[in-house]
Structure formats: C-alpha cells, structure tokens
Amino acid sequence: MKQPQTTHWFLPSQTLKHQIDSQVLSWLSDEGSLTLRLKNRCPDQFCVDVVAEEWSLPDPAEALLLAIAPSQKVLLRQVHLKCNDQLCVYARSVIPLETLQGKHQQLQHLGNKPLGEYLFANPSLKRSRIEWSKLTMDSSLYKVAMADQPASDQPIWGRRSLFQIDSKPLLVSEFFLPVLFK
C-alpha cells in the first residue's frame, strides 16, 4: 500500500475546542481504550479489518516521534474498525523493530485482533499526550481512511499518541469517520 503523505498534527491546546462538534471532541479527547469504547457502542458487532500490515519506512515525522532513524524499517499496521458492519475508524500503527523483540513479538501476529486490547491489558503501558489532526478531502490520508466509503465533504478528525510498552515505543493514529457521529 502506498504511504500517504504527512498530515499536520497539533496539540489540543492549539485549537479552539468550541469550534469542534461536541461528539467529535468526546472521541478526540478520550484517553481510554478506543477498542473498549467501540465494543461498548456495538456489543457483539465490533470487528477489525486489516487494510495492510507490512514492513515499511516510517514517515519522517513518525520516525522523529519514535526516536528512530528514518531509514529504519517499521511494522506499519493499517486497519479499519467497524461497528455493525459500518466502517467507523481508520487506525494506523507504526511499530519499530525494537518494540517487536522479546515478549511483544506477538504484535506482529495480531491479524484481526485489536491492538488496543493488547496495549491496555499491559500494566506497563504509558501514553504520551494526545495530538490531533483534521483531514480534508484533498489529503492522501483522507483518501486511505475513506476507502470504499460514500463520498463526503466532511473533514475527518484524528488523534495520535506515542505509547510506551515496557519502555518500548509505538505510535498509534486513529481517524474518526463521519458515520461515527450519525
């Protein structure tokens, strides 16, 4: 899968929160497990569809955040999270080789299992501050997130966090699709 172009990320303090719909804001600012929240929203109807899972080079900004060389390959996992057969979230996880060594090597073999369940079950999990992004129709990442979805002119809001699991980093970005707010 082609690597989408970088998107602009900003801290929540750098935006006017009153200009963001309250439903969107609720999902952006939630620091709990997205998997758990989606499972509570649609019990027995939640699933993960793997879009791509491959060794790739990180985006330069992702490499910087992960404190790795831009030439270092990472496991890039892209999934769609669905409720009631509707695509609600596009998630992109960037996992350095160092993180996949030792007891966390099973992260390479999640398949359709949610990454969030694995992360939030680990007592050593630490999450950095959350950053936000707003994708518009002209963004290549917007096109990846909305693949096979009805055309929409609504922006897509997303968040990302740098996680540490046993002091090993991984970066998770989640983009909330318009259907989630209907």
C-alpha positions in Angstrom: 0.0 0.0 0.0 1.3 3.4 -0.9 2.5 5.5 2.0 0.1 8.5 2.4 1.6 12.0 2.8 2.3 13.5 6.2 -0.6 15.2 7.9 -0.3 18.2 10.2 -0.6 17.4 13.9 -1.2 19.8 16.7 -1.8 19.8 20.5 -5.4 20.2 21.7 -4.3 23.5 23.4 -3.6 24.8 19.9 -7.2 24.8 18.7 -10.4 26.4 19.7 -12.3 23.4 21.2 -15.6 25.3 21.0 -15.4 25.1 17.2 -15.3 21.3 17.2 -18.6 19.4 17.4 -19.1 18.0 20.9 -19.4 14.4 19.7 -16.2 14.7 17.8 -14.5 16.3 20.7 -15.6 13.5 23.0 -13.8 10.9 20.8 -10.7 13.0 20.3 -10.1 13.7 24.0 -11.0 10.2 25.4 -7.8 8.8 26.9 -9.2 5.3 27.4 -9.2 2.4 25.1 -10.8 3.1 21.7 -11.4 -0.6 21.3 -13.4 -0.8 24.5 -15.4 2.3 23.7 -16.4 0.9 20.3 -17.2 -2.5 21.8 -19.5 -0.8 24.3 -21.1 1.1 21.5 -21.8 -2.0 19.5 -21.7 -5.2 21.6 -21.0 -8.3 19.6 -20.9 -6.2 16.4 -17.3 -4.9 16.6 -14.6 -6.1 14.2 -11.2 -5.3 12.9 -10.4 -5.5 9.2 -6.7 -5.4 8.3 -6.1 -3.0 5.4 -2.4 -3.6 5.3 0.3 -4.9 7.5 3.8 -4.6 6.1 7.4 -3.7 6.7 7.9 -0.1 5.6 9.8 3.1 6.2 8.1 5.4 8.6 7.1 8.9 7.7 9.9 11.3 8.7 7.7 12.9 11.4 6.8 9.5 12.7 10.5 8.5 12.9 11.3 11.6 14.8 8.5 11.0 17.3 9.6 7.4 17.8 13.2 8.5 18.1 14.4 6.1 15.3 16.3 6.7 12.1 14.0 7.4 9.1 15.8 4.6 7.3 14.8 2.0 9.9 12.0 -0.2 8.8 8.9 -0.5 11.0 5.9 -2.7 11.0 3.1 -0.5 9.6 -0.3 -1.8 10.5 -3.4 -0.1 9.0 -6.9 -1.3 10.0 -10.5 -0.4 9.7 -12.5 -0.6 12.9 -16.2 -1.5 12.3 -19.4 -1.4 14.3 -22.4 -3.1 12.9 -20.6 -3.6 9.6 -20.0 0.1 9.2 -16.5 1.5 9.0 -16.1 3.9 11.9 -12.4 4.3 12.4 -9.2 4.1 10.3 -6.2 3.3 12.5 -2.5 3.4 11.6 0.1 1.9 13.9 3.8 2.3 13.5 5.8 -0.3 15.4 9.6 -0.2 15.5 11.6 -3.5 15.3 12.9 -2.9 18.8 9.4 -3.0 20.2 8.6 -6.3 18.4 11.6 -8.1 20.0 11.2 -10.2 23.2 7.8 -10.7 24.8 6.0 -8.2 22.4 6.9 -10.1 19.2 3.2 -11.3 19.1 2.3 -7.8 18.0 3.5 -9.0 14.5 0.7 -11.6 14.5 -2.4 -9.8 15.7 -4.3 -10.3 12.5 -7.9 -9.2 13.1 -7.4 -8.9 16.9 -7.5 -5.3 18.2 -4.2 -3.7 19.1 -5.9 -1.7 21.8 -6.9 -4.8 23.8 -3.2 -5.9 23.9 -1.9 -2.5 24.8 -4.5 -1.6 27.6 -4.1 -5.1 29.1 -0.4 -4.4 29.7 0.3 -2.8 33.2 3.5 -1.2 31.9 1.6 0.9 29.3 2.3 4.6 29.2 0.6 7.0 26.8 2.0 10.4 25.8 -0.2 13.4 25.4 -2.6 13.2 22.5 -2.2 15.2 19.3 -5.0 16.0 16.9 -5.3 16.3 13.2 -8.0 17.4 10.7 -8.0 15.8 7.3 -9.7 17.3 4.3 -10.7 15.7 1.0 -7.5 16.8 -0.7 -5.3 14.8 1.8 -4.0 11.4 0.6 -4.6 10.1 4.1 -8.2 11.2 3.9 -8.5 9.0 0.7 -7.0 6.0 2.5 -9.2 6.5 5.6 -12.4 6.8 3.4 -11.6 4.0 1.0 -14.8 2.4 -0.3 -17.0 4.8 1.6 -19.7 7.1 0.3 -18.3 10.4 -0.8 -18.4 13.0 1.9 -17.2 16.6 2.1 -16.9 16.4 5.9 -13.4 16.6 7.4 -12.1 13.7 9.3 -10.7 14.3 12.8 -7.9 12.1 14.2 -5.7 11.7 17.1 -2.4 10.1 17.7 -0.4 9.0 20.8 3.0 7.7 21.4 2.7 4.7 23.6 5.5 3.0 25.6 5.1 -0.6 26.5 7.9 -1.9 28.7 9.7 1.3 27.7 9.5 0.4 24.0 7.7 2.8 21.7 4.9 2.5 19.2 2.8 5.2 17.6 -1.0 4.9 17.1 -3.1 7.2 15.0 -6.9 6.9 14.9 -9.2 8.8 12.5 -12.9 9.0 13.3 -15.1 8.7 10.2 -18.3 10.8 9.8 -20.6 7.7 10.1 -19.5 7.5 13.8 -21.3 10.7 14.6 -24.7 9.9 12.9 
